[in-house]
Amino acid sequence: MTYETALAAPVDATTDDVRIGISACLLGHEVRMNGGHCRKPWLTEVLGAHATFVPVCPEVGMGLPVPRPVMRLVAPPSEQADRTPRMVVTDTGEDLTDQIESWSAAKLDELARADLHGFVLKKDSPSCGVFRVKVYDHNGSPSDRGSGRFAAALVRRFPHLPVEEEGRLNDRDLRENFLVRVWASARWRRYLRDDGGAAGLMRFHAQHKYALLATAPGVHQELGRLVGSAGRDELAEVQTTYEARLMEALANRSTRGRHVNVMQHLLGFVKEHLTGADKENLERQLRLYRNGSVPRSVPIALVRHLLLSHDAPPWAREQVYLQPFDETLHVNEAL
């Protein structure tokens, strides 16, 4: 499938699919400057089995050819008020900033209708790179770090959308954090679409209690008070605030120690029923997780099993924290 064909495919925002925007080259589309691609098997073979991808290539989209001249970010002259890096053709000095900014604005309007739940972008790209893209000075030397022009526009337009670079997804903790946020965004959109009421908001918050406690305990209490005001205040305003704070909280990078505390807290509901073998196995799995030997899915699977086996309260067994996304997404092969 070509980039143009994939991009033209309709995106049905009414399905239950998780929808993720993605740099087209990461799917194997030959849209790179040299006419090649940088396909990532984990994205195409693992994540792609659970999500609908919406491919984007800003440089092809704005009308540049394949192959095309090399471009980079260049710092503006010191006397210029706007210090935002420019996107410039390396050999000729042609400034393409206005062109990509105009295209990005129109493209982001289109992507808003696709109701995306996350975005994966190509690292180091002057259009798509999110973090630490090289910015060159007037002498041609890298002097700073910035964001690609499309990536920066994307984050400004959708500040609560989970956005990550493909290179950072090699880090297990960053990958898990991204997936937690993507699937939380999908569940939130599903709540707005299928329910949207105050009672549904209370259920949503209750199911995400321990997911929030693992990343931002104070925010969980704050959102609890907000949910309690839903009957008195305008519900739409409460929902807008809730979504923003939820996604900000889940974006926090937690620690393994805090996750262990959350798992132990959940097991408090059945601790009197745990056998000696249960406790020994649990301690071993938590120890392996603490030292980074196993992903969080390993002790969580055990916690989930113990809660189900010993008849924990339904609201505890139904916590999103226990399975925030499909377990097969923990597969590390083909990264």
N, C-alpha and C positions, 0 to 999 in steps of 0.2 A: 504494500500500500504506500503510495507516495504521500509526502507531507500535505500537498494540496488536497488530495482525496480525503485523508484523515481529518483535516481541518474543516472540510466541508460537510462531514458527517453530522447529522443532527444530534444534539445533546438534549435528552429528555429530562428536564429538571423535576419531573413528577415521580420518577422511579425511586426505589429505595437504594439504588446504587450509590456507593461512595464515588464522588467525582473529583478528580485531581488534575489540575493543570500541570503541564510538564514541558520542559524544553524538548522540542521534537527530536533533536540529535540523540537524546538519551534513549529514545525508543528505536534507534537504528535508522532514522530518516537521514538521508545523505544531504544534509543542508549546511554542513560546516564550511568554513572559508576555503578549505582545500578540497571540497567536494566529498568529504568523508562523513563519518558519524562517530559517536562515542557511546554505543549501546551498552546499557548496564543490565546484565542478566537478572540481578535481584529485582530490579524495577519491572522488567518485562515479564519475567517468569513467576515471581513470587507475589509482589504487590499487584501486578496486573491481573492476577487471578481473582482479586477481591475488589478491584476498583475500575471505573471507567476513566480512561485518560483523555484529556483534552489537550492535544499537542499545539505548541506555539513556537514559532521561530521569528523573533522580532526582525532580524536582519533580512530574511527572505520576505517576510510579511510587508516590510516597508519598501520592497521593490528591488533589493540588491540581488545580483546574480550569484549563481553557484557554478564554479568557485568565484571568489571575490577577493579584493585586496584586504590585507590585514588592517584591523582598526584597533585603537586603544583609547583609554581615557587620558585626557590632557588637562592639567590645571590651567585655569584662565589666568590672564595677566593680573599681577598683584593690584593694579589700580581699578580693576573691574569689581563692581559692587557684588555681583552674583558670583560666589566662589564655587558653584557647582561645577564639577569636571565636565568637559566637553567630550563628545565622541567624535574622533578624528581619524581619517584615513592616514596610516603611518607614512606612506611614501610621498603622498601629494599634499598632505595637510588639509585636505577638504574636510570641512566641518559638517557633520551629518546630524548634529544635535537637534536642530529644529525639526528635521525630518522624522527622527525616531520619536520625538516627543509628540508630534502630531499623530503619528500612527498609533502610539501607545494609548493616547487618550481615547481614540475610536475603538481600539481593540479591547480596552478595559470596559467600555460600555457594553460590548458584546459579551465579554466574560461575566459581567454582572448578571446577565440573563441566564447563564449556564449554572448559576448557583453552586460554585465550587466549594469544596470542603478543605482543600489544601493545594499546595503548589510545590513542585520540585524543579529547581533551576540548575543550569550548568555553571559550575564554579569557574572563576577567573575570566568570565566573558565580559567584554565591555558593555554588552546589552543585558545579559542574564545574571551575571555574578551578583550575589547578595552581600557577601562579606569579603573584605580585604582584597578587592580587585586593585591591581596596580594603577596608580595615577602618576603620569609622567610630567616632569617640569619642562620648561621651554628649551632646555638643553638636551632633552631626550633621555633623562635619567629618572628612574622611579623614585619619587620623593614622598609619596603618601599612599593611603589606601582608601578606597571608596566602594560604591555600589554601581553596578551596571545601570544604564539609563532606564531600561524597561523594568528591571527589578525594583529600582527606587520608586518608580511610578506605581507599580503594583502594590508595594507596601504602604505607600501614602493613601491609595484609593481604598484598600482593604486592610486596615491596620490590625484587625483581629483574625485574619486568615492565617492558618498555619503555613509558613513558608520555610523551605529548607533547601540547601544545596546538596547535590548528589554525593559529593565527596564526604560531607559530614555524616551522611547516613551510614558510613562504615563504622562509626562509633556507636556501639550497642546502646548506650544510654541515650544519646541524641536521637537515634532511630526510634527507640521505644517512646521517647517523649513526643516526637513528631506524630507517630501513629496514634498515641493516646489523644492528641489534640484533634487530629483529622477525624477520628471516629466520634469524638465528643461533638465536633461541629456537625457531623452528619446526624447524630441523634437529636441535637438541638433543632436543626432544620426540620427534622421529621416531627418533632413535638409541635413546632409552629404550624406545620402543614396539616397534621392529622388531629390536633387537639387545640392548642393555643389558649386554653383556659387557665384560671388561677389554680384549680385543683390539679391539673396536669403539671403545672409549674412546680407545685409542692412535691409531686411524685418524682419529677425529674431531679429536683434538688436532693431529695432523700436518697435516690439511687446513686448520686454522685458524691455522697458525704465523704467516703473514705478516699476517693480519688482526689478530692480537694484537701483533705487532711494530710495527704502524702506530699503535697506541693506547697500549700498555703493555708495552714490551719486558721489563721485569723480571718482570711477571706471567706472560709466556710461559714463562720459565725456572722460575718457581715452580710453575706448573701442570704443566710437564714432570716435575718431581720428584714431584708428587702423582700423576700418571698412573703413574709408575714404581712407586709404592707400592701400586697397585691389587691386585697379586697377594698382598701381605702383609697389607694392612688390609682391613677390611670394605668391599666394593665400594660398597654403598649410601651409606655415609658419605662415601667418596671422591667419588661422583657428586654428592652434595648440595653439598659444598664446591666442587667444580669448577664447577658451574652458577653458584653465587653469585659466585665470583671472575671467571668468564668474562664474565658480564653487567656486573659492575662495571667490568671492564677495557674492554670495548667501549663503555661509556658515556662514557669519557674523550674529550674533544674534542681531536683531534690537530691538527697543523699541516700546511700544504701542503708545507713543507720536509721533514717526516718522511715524508710519503707519497712524495715524490720519491725520498728515500733508499731506501725499501722497493722501489719500482719498479726503481731502478738495481741494487739488490741482486739482485732476481730475474733481471734481464738479465745478471748476471754469469755465469750458466750458459751463455749463448750469445754472449757478447761477442766471442769470437774469430771468429765466423761473420758478424757484422754488416757490411754494406757501408757505404761512405761515405754513400750516400743514406739508408740505414737510420738511421745515427747523426745525420745532419742533420735528418731528419724527427722523430726522437725528441726531439732537443734543442729543436726548435721547439714541439712539443706540451707538453713539460715546462715550457717558459718561459711558454706561454700559461696553463697550469694554475697555475703559481706566482703569476702576477699576477691570477688570478681571472677570466680571460676565458672559460675553458671549464670544464665540470664534470670531476670526476675520471674519469668514464667515458671521456673522450676519450683521454687518455694510456694508461689501463689497457687499452682496446681494442687500441691499438697494441702494448703490451707483450705482451698475450695472443697477438696475431698473430705477433709475432717469436718467441715461445717455441714456438709450434706449428710455424712454418715452419722453424725451425732445430733441431728435434728435441731440445728440452730434456728433462731427466729427467721421467718421468711424474708424480712427486710434486710437482714444481714447476708443471707444467701444470695440475694438479688443485687448486691452491690456491684456497680460497674467496675470498680477497682479489681474485682476478682477475675474479670475477663474483659478488658477494655477494647480488645480487637481480637480477630481470629488468631488462634495459637500458631497456625502454620506460618504467620508472618514473622515469627522469631527465627525462622530458618536463616542461617548465616551463609550457606553455600552460594556461590555465584555472585558474591558482592563485587 
